[in-house]
């Protein structure tokens, strides 16, 4: 058995009214079996918050200042090993617009007029952080590529060396452990921000961001 988990979150982007979100696959099943899965060893990948985030822009101050949802997603990891010293994993997120073309746009649910541009994938800003600074861009807002439908952002990258929890120094921890015993290394908080400006077409649009925890060789 090997460790392979994926969680997804739906985004609803609403300009003057309301909307919602869908799925994809840059995260493949691993070839190694050094980490336990939920059945053989009790590994867990928990998203402890809602899978939906709504952005509703219905007054001028929101268009000017944007909307930030802080702590909207929390990921908690418990990774058990099958082979000592060999269990390594990566944690990534990737964006999905349900096959919309052009592939750099959000999926359109409905529009209210013809003036303005459709929202593009680099509109959503994502910030991942935890108490030990283990994510690649800890505490920094990032954007997805504007021309890749399934663009990937690393949270914990694919690494050749296993890094276990101690010390809490910003190392990209990727070995066995648990949020129950090492909370600051195995807990991840995600914020989302959109600053729309005035150029977008009124309507309801959707995307999905997937979070994938997978064993690496």
VENKAPE-V41980 format. One record per helix or strand. SS is the DSSP state (hx for helix, st for strand). FROM is the first residue (numbers start at 1). TO is the last residue. If there is no record, write none. Layout:
# VENKAPE-V41980
ss	from	to
SS	FROM	TO
SS	FROM	TO
This chain:
# VENKAPE-V41980
ss	from	to
st	4	15
st	35	35
st	44	47
st	52	57
hx	60	65
st	67	79
st	81	81
st	88	96
st	105	105
st	107	111
st	117	117
st	120	120
hx	121	123
st	125	129
st	142	143
st	152	156
st	177	178
hx	183	186
st	187	194
st	200	200
st	203	216
